[in-house]
Amino acid sequence: MNNKVIFFSIDRLGDYLIRSNIINQISKIYSNREIVCSKINYKLISKQTFFDKIYILNNNSNKDKFVFLKNFLFKRYDSIIVFDGKTISNILIFLIKAKFKYIFIYKKKGFINKISLFLFKNLLRLFKIKFSILNSKAIIEKGELDNYPKKYKELRNYFNISNKTYYLEGMNSNKKLNFKDKYVLIHLDEKFNDILDINTNFNECLKKFSMKTKHSIILSSFNNNNEYYKKLEFDKISSFDLFKLEKLDKKIFIVEDLPLENFFTLIKESYINISCHAGFMIHTSLLLNKNCIDIINFSDENWINTWITETSNYKRIYKSNLYNKYNTEKIFNNIIELDNEI
């Protein structure tokens, strides 16, 4: 067995999830497994028991970056694998000593970026660092499509990796839902803001939806200060009270700021999960093979496809076409149609 490996994943929850199985399977051949992550995905990564050491980097802090450069200068590992495309990670892959080095680098739009990529690839070859190229959002929107979960599996050329996308530990909450009622889980965040008339008609559309579906509706959210959310008129219950309920006697209610493992439980036990591409909800639904509806702009479809490994339980509706935004009523009519089909 090899001794030490370090991964760089300084990004979001969904980014880690789409490479989680690859990281886990590679980790199995090393006796010491380390990862550098962000404050955002630390709350998920910290629950993965196979890591021996986890470093948190604030990518917005130059002081943090300097400390990392100093602490990792000429450290020794058997392998280093960089997934995140961050500048600090791209520098450290040259400074850390390792027998095997692999990095995922981004192809970006523009002449200067094209020259920079050419030079960077040659520098990687000079230092015998292996790499794969991921298309950036701007490149993908031009029509040069990509799929990150598939691209990460190019590491199969060096490691024994299965075809699975996801691996997740530590999400089994010690709190269990007492009620057996089926429910629709809708996660609300800032991505609802670009829906036409969201600030004036969202509350009413949710009421109509609650009358047309046979299931209760749970609205979840984290630190939501958006105007549409402030105007909602539904009762709020605490996470503590939610897990004490014996029966869902309210047709619709809000639960806020759930701990991540409790949010995972809600996703796991739901009838269907709905969001405007909330990364943790969508990828957890795919991991658990749960019914889910992803509300997206049509113009973002190619970009969303970059992250998704689709299943028959994953459905998609649009909040706009190429020319116009859709109103909340049209979106909920489409949700109702899919709800009736499931």
Phi, psi and omega in degrees: 000138176290165187271292191232138174226147175227136178247149174243119181217066186268071183208223190254176181301311182297325178299314179296318185300320184286352175241008189297319181292322179297315179298316180297315184290323176294322182300332184297338182264007179239145180276339178229122185239123181235155179213142172255126184226180178263169174298328183293309184269000177300321183297338175268313183296326181296342180269358179272110192286348184279350177278132177274332180211137180234126177252137177253127177244127171275102186291349179267000182250115177295329178295315178301317181297317180298316179299319179296315178301318180294314185288329184263357182303116177064020171296155185248133174221162171284321182216146172228131180230122182252120180257334201272343179074010180284147182302317181299321179292320180296328177285314186294334179295336175277328186275329179282136178273127180203149178289322182237126179231133180219138182220142172259121184243154188256131172273121184245162183283146174111151184296314181299317178295326178297316178295317180299318179296318179301313181293319182294320178299318180291325176294319177298317179297320180300322180267010177057041176259124181281150184208159169232153182252128175252135176285135178284172182302316182297322179292317180297320180292343173280349178114357177272088190287158180208166173216110187297315179303321178291319182295322178299333182286359171296344173294349174300337178296344184233343183223155176277104186233134179282177182276355179295152177262320192248146169215127185216130176244168166072013182260004178279099182294147175285355175259129179248145176290130180275334184275151180254000182297143173283145181215154173264128178254120178244120180263126186254129177211193184292344182287353174278347188297331184270009173282132180302135178059025181299326183282342185248338189233357186296315181301315182293320179294323176296320177299315180295319178298319180296332178279336184265339176264148180275358183254156170290159181238126174250124176260122179248153177196159178233121175046049186269112179247018181287150186300317181300325182288321180297335183273357179292142187250017185268155179294147175249140174234154181281163175301320180300313182290327178302316184278359173263345185297135175268336182206146176275091182268356172258140181286329180208136177203169184247138170233129189248149167052047177293140167304150188303319182291329176287324175297319177302316179299317178299317178297316184297322186265001185285164171279318177204146179247134184230134176200168170269070182049055170285115191306310183296318181295313183296311184288327174293321177298318178293320177301317184269000182058043180267153172296132177212149176240125181255117181264115186225164168281140180302324182294342180266002188300314180297322179292318178297320179298337179296332187256343193259135165256100191288148172230172180293339180275353180267120179241156184225133170231165189247144173257004175193160166252197183291341188241332188223149171277151177262150177275169184297325181298316179297318180296316181289329174298320178291323177297316180299319178300313179293322177301321180288334181281334186281000000 
